[in-house]
Every structure is written in C-alpha cells, then in structure tokens.
C-alpha cells in the first residue's frame, strides 16, 4: 500500500513538473502567433531537414518577383540562420525552466560488506532509498517560478522576431533607396559627361575660355565620384540585406528590387495614439514585470530554504547472514549553526527591489524612447512630404521653363544641362527623405514593441551635386 502511494506521488509530481518537449512546442507556437499578429509573418523554427527545405522553397518563390519589404521579412523569419539561433536559445531557456520545476531524483544506495569467519563468509547487505523533502515542500513555489521562466522564454522569442523583422525592414529600405539613387546618379553622370564633351569642343574652336571648360570638367569629375560612391553604397546595402535575410550566394543572385520605395502616407498617427499603444505592447516592460514576479516568488521560497536547505528522508533495509532483516528509516537535516541564511535572504531582498526599480526605469525609458522615435518619424515625414509636394514639382516646372527658353534660344545648352543636374539632385534628395521616413517608421514600430531601434537622419548623398548645380 505504501509503495502504491509513493508511485502515485511520483506520477503526480511528474505531471506537475511538465514535459520539456511539450513546453517548447507550446512556446514555439506562441511565438509564431505573435509574429503573425505583430509583424505579419510566421516565425518558423527548423527542427529537421524537411522544414529547412520548405523554408528554402518559400525563399525561392518570394525571390521570383521584385522583393517587397514584407516578403523580405518573411524570408528572414524562415531562412535566416541567425534568427534560428535566437529561437533555439529560447527553446533551451524553455527546457531549463521545465527542468527547474522537477524534484531531484531519488538516490538508491547499495552496500555489501563481507567478512571471512571460521566456516564461511558472513555478508552484510544494506539498501537505502532517499528523497529530498525540501524539493517536495517547495515544489508548488518552484512550479510558479518555472512558469515565469517559460514566460521569459516566450518573450525572448518574441523579441527575436521583432529585432529580426525591424533589422530586415530597415536593410530593405536602405538597399532599395540606394539602388534607386544609383540610377539617378547615372543620369547626372550622363548630363555632366555631355556638358564636359561639349565644353571641350567649344574650347578647341575658341568659343570657350579655359575657365569655362575647367568648370564643366569639374562638374564631370564630381559626378563621376558621386556615381562611384552611389554604386558602392548600392552594393553594400544589398549585401547587408542578403545577410539580414540569411541568403546564400545562390539565393542572393535571384534578389531583385522594385523600381522605387513606396510612397509615403498622406498622414501619420497622432502622438497620443502611439503613446497609448506603446506601453501595453512593449516586450521589455513585459519582461521586467515577469522578472519582478519571479524574483518575488523566489524571495518567498528563500525564506524557507535559507534556514534548512537539506532535508532528506530514506527508507532502509539491511540483511546480515544468520540474522533477521532490519527495516527502518533515516532523516537527514542540516542544522543552521554557522549559516543562518541571512545573507541569502538579504541577497533575495536586494534582487527583488533591484527588479522593482528596473521596471520603473524601463517604464520611464519606454515613454522617452517612444517620444523620441515619434519626433524622428514626424520630422522625416515633413521633410519627405515637403520634397514630394514642393521641391520636386517646382524643379519640374523650372526644368520645363528652361527647356522652353532653350528652344527659343534665350538660354544656352550649358544652362539647360545645369538645370537638369539640379532637378536630378532634387529627386535624389527626395529619395533620401523617403528613405529616412521609412527607416524612422520601422524604428518606431520596433520601439513600440519593446526593441528600440536607432536610425540616423540627414544622410543626404547629393549635397556635392547641389553646389555643382548652382553654377
């Protein structure tokens, strides 16, 4: 009867402590659901070769057409080896959480002693099975701590999703804008080359001074330098996107970009709407709340274990040659004489209040970072909208008027070419403004979810061309 009770007890404990594989699968499903809800893509964790093959087939399909930002995120969340490392680390955290809730295994001790006496050998055989009662006493508390650790593993996986998606989206914006700007720099180069060639011919026939020719040649030299820099930027940003998506050389060759960045929206969300959504969604706030609860539970358990951290009970059965068998039990209890556990309790108390203040600080930083990123979004939106509605249309009107004047022989060919360069430079600056807006948009979305992302503004690549266009 006693054995049946012990067996039933172990079965109940096994059920309560949970299965590591089941917890990992549940957490992976939760992370996948989070990814679909917040970044619009599944988060696929590869556990076998078939799933890796399926991820590659998905990448092949999405790379068959010009790649959008959303498709780039889908590829990164299914193909990137770096993202798979993050998910595997989250799974390892889940397994460790399951392990932490399980009691220590029973210890079986077998002892065999033999002594030779006249007429034969006497044997003393001892058997002992011991378990830790402290593990059973603290089991409910450790299960609560393990649940907190499982929540931490899920949040860690979600953070990996947000970080990977934001990095990939920003890499896509940079790569597409760089490729778009490179094409316009080629047009600047063609105009500057035509201007330099015409100036050379006019100088040869005596219709141009040496200064005039040198000035047109300087425009051409500046344009060549800008085109080289734009080409290098296009290559660098393309490779950065390749790394973010986890593409090998074969898949990278299939990468095709759309002709241009998406149009910026007509309006942006209000700051109040952004602020209200941010605090409730942020992963770092959720992580801090979870850690505070976990340390609070641990603090309560430490008040018990700091006094007596070892309490074992053992069943004993001894047999000796020629004597009746002995049965009994043994209790083992640590006596707090030298260590009363005050240091452990002090440490747990300090860690709890450190977590409490960490939560307060994260809340403050969440507010501040959201305001900062929203200010960046608003500034880049106003600049991009200004180029879209004012600068580029005005440059277009000026170019049309200059062409009419040229057809009427009121201005020369060099004036027309200079205005062409100025118009193209304005378009490049407009591309830079759109790029900065979409970078700020990706950064704000990541910040609202609790993974702050930085973005640098005022990265205009066409400033030297503006000076040339002014002559």
C-alpha positions in Angstrom: 0.0 0.0 0.0 2.8 2.4 0.9 4.6 1.5 -2.4 1.4 2.4 -4.3 1.1 5.7 -2.6 4.7 6.5 -3.4 4.2 5.6 -7.0 1.1 7.8 -7.2 3.0 10.6 -5.6 5.8 10.4 -8.3 3.2 10.3 -11.1 1.5 13.5 -9.8 4.9 15.2 -9.4 5.9 14.2 -13.0 2.6 15.7 -14.3 3.0 18.9 -12.4 6.7 19.4 -13.4 5.7 19.0 -17.0 7.3 17.8 -20.2 10.1 19.8 -21.8 9.2 18.9 -25.3 5.6 19.9 -24.8 6.5 23.3 -23.3 9.0 24.0 -26.1 6.3 23.3 -28.8 3.8 25.5 -27.0 6.2 28.3 -26.7 7.2 28.0 -30.4 3.5 28.1 -31.4 3.0 31.2 -29.2 6.0 33.0 -30.8 4.7 32.1 -34.3 1.3 33.5 -33.4 2.9 36.7 -32.0 4.9 37.1 -35.2 1.8 36.8 -37.4 -0.1 39.3 -35.3 2.7 41.9 -34.9 5.0 41.7 -38.0 2.7 39.9 -40.5 4.8 36.8 -41.0 5.2 33.3 -39.5 8.3 32.6 -37.4 9.4 29.1 -38.5 11.7 27.2 -36.2 13.6 24.5 -38.1 13.7 21.2 -36.3 14.5 18.9 -39.2 15.8 19.0 -42.8 12.2 18.9 -44.2 11.4 22.3 -42.6 14.7 23.8 -43.8 13.8 22.6 -47.3 10.4 24.2 -47.1 11.9 27.5 -45.9 14.2 27.5 -48.9 11.3 26.8 -51.3 9.5 29.7 -49.8 12.5 32.0 -50.4 12.7 30.8 -54.0 9.1 31.6 -54.5 9.3 35.1 -53.0 12.6 36.0 -54.8 11.0 35.2 -58.2 9.5 38.7 -58.3 10.7 42.1 -57.2 11.1 41.8 -53.4 8.8 43.9 -51.1 9.6 44.8 -47.5 7.0 42.3 -46.2 8.4 39.5 -48.3 11.9 40.3 -47.1 10.7 39.9 -43.5 9.0 36.6 -44.4 12.3 35.3 -45.8 14.3 36.4 -42.8 11.9 34.8 -40.3 12.0 31.5 -42.2 15.5 31.4 -43.7 17.9 33.4 -41.5 20.3 31.1 -39.6 20.9 34.0 -37.1 17.2 34.0 -36.3 17.2 30.2 -35.9 19.9 30.6 -33.3 17.7 33.0 -31.3 14.7 30.6 -31.5 16.9 27.7 -30.4 18.2 29.7 -27.5 14.6 30.5 -26.5 13.8 26.7 -26.7 16.8 26.0 -24.5 15.5 28.5 -21.9 12.2 26.7 -22.0 13.8 23.3 -21.4 15.8 24.8 -18.4 12.6 26.2 -17.0 10.9 22.8 -17.1 14.0 21.2 -15.5 14.0 23.7 -12.7 10.5 22.6 -11.6 11.3 19.0 -11.2 12.4 17.5 -7.9 15.7 15.8 -7.5 15.8 12.2 -8.5 15.6 9.6 -5.6 19.0 8.2 -4.6 19.4 4.5 -4.2 22.4 3.3 -2.1 23.5 -0.3 -2.1 26.1 -1.6 0.4 27.7 -5.0 0.5 30.2 -5.9 3.3 31.8 -9.4 3.6 33.9 -10.8 6.4 35.6 -14.1 6.5 35.0 -16.3 9.6 35.6 -19.8 10.5 33.4 -22.0 8.4 32.4 -19.4 5.8 31.7 -15.8 4.8 29.2 -13.5 6.6 27.6 -10.9 4.4 26.1 -7.6 5.5 23.9 -6.1 2.8 22.4 -2.6 3.2 19.8 -0.9 0.9 18.7 2.7 1.2 16.3 4.8 -0.9 16.4 8.5 -0.1 14.5 11.6 -1.3 14.7 15.3 -0.6 11.6 16.5 1.3 12.7 20.1 0.7 12.1 19.6 -3.0 8.5 18.4 -2.3 7.8 21.2 0.2 8.9 23.9 -2.2 7.5 22.2 -5.3 4.4 24.5 -5.7 6.7 27.6 -5.5 9.2 26.2 -7.9 6.4 25.4 -10.4 5.3 29.0 -10.2 8.9 30.2 -10.8 9.2 27.8 -13.7 6.0 29.2 -15.3 7.6 32.7 -15.0 10.7 31.3 -16.7 8.6 29.9 -19.5 7.0 33.3 -20.0 10.5 34.7 -20.2 11.4 32.2 -22.9 8.3 33.2 -24.9 9.1 36.9 -24.6 12.7 36.2 -25.6 11.4 34.5 -28.7 9.1 37.4 -29.5 12.0 39.9 -29.0 14.0 37.9 -31.6 11.1 38.2 -34.0 10.8 42.0 -33.6 14.5 42.5 -33.8 14.9 40.4 -37.0 11.9 42.0 -38.7 13.0 45.5 -37.9 16.6 45.0 -39.0 15.4 43.3 -42.2 12.9 46.0 -43.0 15.5 48.8 -42.4 18.0 46.9 -44.6 15.4 46.6 -47.4 14.7 50.3 -47.2 18.4 51.2 -47.5 19.0 48.7 -50.3 16.1 49.9 -52.4 16.8 53.6 -51.9 20.5 53.1 -52.7 19.7 51.2 -56.0 17.2 53.9 -56.9 19.7 56.7 -56.2 22.4 54.9 -58.2 20.2 55.1 -61.3 19.7 58.8 -60.9 23.4 59.4 -60.4 23.9 57.7 -63.7 21.7 60.3 -65.3 23.7 63.1 -63.5 26.9 61.4 -64.9 25.5 61.4 -68.4 24.5 65.0 -68.3 27.9 66.0 -66.8 29.7 64.0 -69.4 27.8 65.6 -72.3 28.5 69.0 -70.8 32.2 68.3 -70.4 32.5 67.0 -74.0 30.6 70.0 -75.5 32.9 72.3 -73.4 36.0 70.6 -74.8 34.9 71.0 -78.4 33.9 74.7 -77.9 37.3 75.3 -76.2 39.1 73.8 -79.2 37.3 76.1 -81.6 37.9 79.1 -79.4 34.3 79.7 -78.2 35.1 78.8 -74.6 37.6 80.1 -72.2 39.9 77.9 -70.2 38.0 78.7 -67.0 34.7 77.8 -68.6 36.0 74.5 -69.8 37.6 73.7 -66.4 34.3 74.4 -64.7 32.4 71.9 -66.8 35.2 69.3 -66.4 35.0 69.8 -62.7 31.2 69.1 -62.8 32.0 65.9 -64.7 34.7 64.8 -62.2 32.3 65.4 -59.3 29.6 63.4 -61.0 32.0 60.5 -61.6 32.9 60.5 -57.9 29.3 60.6 -56.8 28.4 57.7 -59.1 31.2 55.6 -57.7 30.1 56.3 -54.2 26.5 55.5 -55.1 27.4 52.2 -56.7 29.4 51.2 -53.7 26.5 52.1 -51.4 24.1 50.1 -53.6 26.4 47.0 -53.3 27.0 47.4 -49.5 23.3 47.9 -48.7 22.3 45.0 -51.0 24.8 42.7 -49.2 23.5 43.9 -45.8 20.0 42.8 -46.8 21.3 39.5 -48.0 22.9 38.9 -44.6 19.7 40.0 -42.8 17.6 37.5 -44.7 20.2 34.8 -44.4 20.6 34.1 -48.1 23.4 32.0 -49.5 25.1 33.0 -52.8 22.7 31.1 -54.9 19.6 32.8 -53.5 21.4 36.2 -53.4 21.8 36.1 -57.2 18.0 35.9 -57.5 17.4 39.1 -55.5 15.5 41.7 -57.5 14.4 45.1 -56.1 11.4 47.2 -57.0 12.0 50.4 -59.0 11.4 52.7 -56.1 10.4 53.0 -52.4 6.7 53.0 -51.6 5.0 56.4 -51.5 4.9 57.9 -48.0 1.4 58.1 -46.5 -0.7 61.2 -46.6 -0.8 61.5 -42.8 0.8 59.8 -39.8 -0.7 58.6 -36.5 -1.0 61.0 -33.6 1.5 61.0 -30.8 -1.2 60.2 -28.2 -2.3 57.1 -30.2 1.3 56.0 -30.4 2.0 56.5 -26.7 -1.1 54.7 -25.5 -0.3 51.6 -27.7 3.4 51.6 -26.8 3.4 50.8 -23.1 0.9 47.9 -23.2 2.8 46.2 -26.1 6.4 46.6 -25.2 8.3 43.4 -24.6 10.9 44.9 -22.3 8.1 46.1 -20.0 6.5 42.6 -20.1 9.9 41.1 -19.4 10.6 43.4 -16.4 7.1 42.6 -14.9 7.7 38.9 -15.3 11.1 39.1 -13.7 9.7 41.1 -10.8 7.1 38.4 -10.2 9.6 35.6 -10.5 12.0 37.2 -8.0 9.1 37.9 -5.6 8.2 34.2 -5.7 11.9 33.2 -5.2 12.2 35.6 -2.3 9.3 33.8 -0.6 11.0 30.5 -1.2 14.3 31.7 0.1 12.8 32.5 3.5 12.3 28.7 3.8 15.4 27.3 2.1 17.8 29.8 3.7 17.2 28.1 7.1 17.2 24.5 6.0 18.3 23.7 2.5 18.7 20.0 3.1 16.1 17.7 4.5 16.2 14.1 3.3 14.3 11.0 4.3 15.4 7.5 3.5 14.0 4.0 3.7 16.5 1.4 4.9 16.5 -2.4 4.6 19.6 -4.3 5.9 20.2 -8.0 5.9 23.0 -9.9 7.6 23.9 -13.6 7.4 22.2 -15.6 10.0 20.3 -12.7 11.5 16.8 -11.3 10.9 16.4 -8.5 8.4 16.3 -4.9 9.6 13.9 -2.2 8.3 13.7 1.4 9.2 14.2 5.0 8.0 16.7 7.8 8.3 16.2 11.5 8.5 18.9 14.0 7.4 18.5 17.7 8.3 21.0 20.5 8.0 21.4 22.4 11.3 21.7 26.2 10.8 24.5 26.8 13.3 27.2 28.6 11.2 25.0 29.9 8.4 21.6 31.2 9.4 20.7 32.1 5.8 20.7 35.9 6.5 23.0 36.5 3.5 20.7 34.6 1.2 17.7 36.4 2.4 19.5 39.7 2.1 20.5 38.9 -1.5 17.0 37.9 -2.5 15.5 41.0 -0.9 18.0 43.2 -2.8 17.4 41.5 -6.1 13.7 41.9 -5.7 14.0 45.7 -5.2 16.5 46.0 -8.0 13.9 44.4 -10.3 11.3 46.7 -9.0 13.4 49.8 -9.8 14.4 48.3 -13.1 10.7 48.1 -14.0 10.2 51.7 -13.1 13.2 52.8 -15.2 12.1 50.7 -18.2 8.7 52.4 -18.0 10.4 55.8 -18.0 12.6 54.9 -20.9 9.7 53.4 -22.8 7.9 56.8 -22.7 11.0 58.7 -23.6 12.1 56.4 -26.5 8.6 56.4 -27.9 8.5 60.2 -27.9 12.0 60.4 -29.4 11.2 58.0 -32.2 7.9 59.7 -32.9 9.6 63.0 -33.2 12.0 61.4 -35.7 9.1 60.0 -37.7 7.3 63.3 -37.7 10.4 65.2 -38.9 11.2 62.8 -41.6 7.6 62.8 -42.8 7.5 66.6 -43.0 10.8 66.6 -44.9 9.7 63.9 -47.3 6.3 65.5 -47.8 8.0 68.8 -48.5 10.1 67.3 -51.2 7.1 65.5 -52.7 4.7 68.4 -52.7 7.0 71.4 -53.1 10.6 70.9 -54.1 10.3 68.3 -56.8 7.2 69.8 -58.5 8.9 73.2 -58.5 12.1 71.8 -60.0 10.0 70.1 -62.7 8.3 73.5 -63.6 11.7 75.2 -63.7 13.1 72.5 -66.0 10.1 72.8 -68.3 10.5 76.6 -68.5 14.3 76.3 -69.1 13.5 73.9 -72.0 11.1 76.5 -73.5 13.7 79.2 -73.1 16.3 77.0 -74.7 14.0 76.2 -77.7 13.6 80.0 -78.0 17.3 80.4 -77.9 17.0 82.6 -74.7 19.4 80.3 -72.7 22.3 78.2 -73.7 22.8 74.5 -73.7 25.0 74.7 -70.5 22.3 76.5 -68.6 19.9 73.7 -69.6 22.3 71.0 -68.6 22.9 72.7 -65.2 19.2 72.8 -64.6 18.9 69.1 -65.5 21.6 68.3 -62.9 19.8 70.4 -60.3 16.5 68.7 -61.0 18.0 65.2 -60.7 19.8 66.2 -57.5 16.5 67.3 -56.0 15.0 63.9 -56.9 17.9 62.2 -55.1 17.4 64.3 -52.1 13.7 63.4 -52.2 14.7 59.7 -52.3 16.9 60.2 -49.3 14.0 61.9 -47.5 11.7 59.0 -48.2 14.3 56.5 -47.1 14.7 58.3 -43.8 10.9 58.3 -43.3 10.7 54.5 -43.8 13.7 53.9 -41.6 12.0 56.0 -38.9 8.7 54.1 -39.4 10.5 50.8 -38.9 12.3 52.1 -35.9 9.1 53.4 -34.3 7.3 50.1 -34.8 10.1 48.2 -33.2 10.3 50.7 -30.3 6.6 50.3 -29.7 7.0 46.6 -29.4 9.9 46.9 -27.0 13.0 46.6 -29.1 14.4 50.1 -29.6 16.0 50.7 -33.0 18.1 53.6 -34.0 18.1 55.5 -37.3 20.4 58.3 -38.4 18.9 61.2 -40.2 20.3 63.8 -42.6 22.3 61.3 -44.6 22.0 63.3 -47.8 24.2 61.9 -50.5 23.6 64.6 -53.1 25.0 67.7 -51.3 28.1 68.0 -53.6 25.8 67.9 -56.6 23.8 70.8 -55.3 26.9 73.0 -55.3 27.7 71.9 -58.9 24.1 72.6 -59.9 24.3 76.2 -58.6 26.9 77.3 -61.1 
